[in-house]
Amino acid sequence: MRCSVSKQRSIHRWIVWVICAVIITASTLTVVMFISHANHEHDHNGLNESCALCFYLAAAENHYKSIFTALIILVFVYGGLSAILSFLKSVDFHFGLITPVCLKVRLNH
């Protein structure tokens, strides 16, 4: 039983590492495309007779902006939640089960 749990964890870790590698590779290749095609010749064979490469560069730029915005929001939400939870950890809450033992009820039978 324990062996299968460790195999599942190793498979999950492997999948996470592969996803991270794919995201990093795609981001790196997009930056390389930005750098290599910054001063390109405009062709007007794209959508509505616009430059197809400019369209792809603008789309990639919009994707990067949305990912950056989501990361900023995630950092602030995570920071706020961790601050709230650290404050609540210092407040001592006692919600226990009410049992006959904790109420010191004597059972005679």
C-alpha positions as CSV (number, residue, x, y, z in Angstrom):
1,M,0.0,0.0,0.0
2,R,2.7,2.4,0.9
3,C,4.7,1.7,-2.2
4,S,1.8,2.6,-4.5
5,V,1.4,6.0,-2.7
6,S,5.1,6.8,-3.2
7,K,4.8,5.8,-6.8
8,Q,1.8,8.1,-7.3
9,R,3.7,11.0,-5.6
10,S,6.7,10.4,-7.9
11,I,4.4,10.3,-10.9
12,H,2.7,13.5,-9.8
13,R,6.1,15.2,-9.3
14,W,7.3,14.1,-12.7
15,I,4.2,15.5,-14.3
16,V,4.6,18.8,-12.5
17,W,8.2,19.0,-13.6
18,V,7.3,18.3,-17.2
19,I,4.6,21.0,-17.2
20,C,7.1,23.5,-15.7
21,A,9.6,22.6,-18.3
22,V,7.0,23.0,-21.1
23,I,6.0,26.5,-19.8
24,I,9.6,27.6,-19.4
25,T,10.5,26.4,-22.9
26,A,7.4,28.1,-24.5
27,S,8.2,31.4,-22.7
28,T,11.8,31.2,-23.7
29,L,11.0,30.5,-27.4
30,T,8.4,33.4,-27.4
31,V,11.1,35.8,-26.1
32,V,13.5,34.5,-28.8
33,M,10.8,35.1,-31.4
34,F,10.2,38.7,-30.1
35,I,13.9,39.4,-30.3
36,S,14.5,37.8,-33.7
37,H,11.4,39.4,-35.4
38,A,11.5,42.8,-33.8
39,N,12.5,44.6,-37.0
40,H,10.7,42.4,-39.6
41,E,9.4,43.2,-43.0
42,H,5.6,43.7,-43.0
43,D,3.6,41.5,-45.3
44,H,0.0,42.2,-45.7
45,N,-1.3,38.7,-46.3
46,G,-2.8,38.3,-42.8
47,L,-6.2,38.8,-41.3
48,N,-7.9,41.9,-42.9
49,E,-4.8,42.5,-45.0
50,S,-2.7,43.2,-41.9
51,C,0.8,41.8,-41.1
52,A,0.4,38.3,-39.8
53,L,3.6,38.4,-37.7
54,C,2.5,41.7,-36.0
55,F,-0.8,39.9,-35.2
56,Y,1.1,37.0,-33.6
57,L,3.4,39.3,-31.7
58,A,0.5,41.3,-30.3
59,A,-1.3,38.2,-29.3
60,A,1.7,36.9,-27.5
61,E,2.2,40.3,-25.8
62,N,-1.4,40.2,-24.6
63,H,-1.0,36.7,-23.2
64,Y,2.1,37.8,-21.3
65,K,0.2,40.8,-19.9
66,S,-2.7,38.6,-18.7
67,I,-0.3,36.1,-17.1
68,F,1.6,38.9,-15.4
69,T,-1.6,40.4,-14.1
70,A,-2.8,37.0,-12.8
71,L,0.6,36.5,-11.0
72,I,0.4,39.9,-9.4
73,I,-3.2,39.2,-8.2
74,L,-2.1,35.8,-6.9
75,V,0.8,37.3,-4.9
76,F,-1.4,39.9,-3.3
77,V,-4.2,37.4,-2.5
78,Y,-1.7,34.9,-1.1
79,G,0.0,37.6,1.0
80,G,-3.3,38.8,2.3
81,L,-4.5,35.4,3.2
82,S,-1.2,34.5,4.9
83,A,-1.3,37.7,6.9
84,I,-4.9,37.0,8.0
85,L,-4.1,33.4,8.9
86,S,-1.0,34.4,10.9
87,F,-3.2,36.9,12.8
88,L,-5.8,34.2,13.4
89,K,-3.2,31.7,14.5
90,S,-2.3,34.0,17.4
91,V,-5.9,34.2,18.5
92,D,-6.7,31.1,20.5
93,F,-9.9,29.4,19.4
94,H,-11.2,26.5,21.4
95,F,-13.8,24.6,19.6
96,G,-13.8,21.1,21.0
97,L,-16.2,18.2,21.0
98,I,-18.6,18.1,23.8
99,T,-18.4,14.6,25.2
100,P,-19.5,13.1,28.4
101,V,-15.9,12.7,29.4
102,C,-15.1,16.4,28.9
103,L,-18.3,17.3,30.8
104,K,-17.2,14.8,33.6
105,V,-20.5,13.0,33.4
106,R,-20.6,9.9,35.6
107,L,-22.0,6.8,33.9
108,N,-23.2,4.2,36.4
109,H,-24.1,1.4,34.2
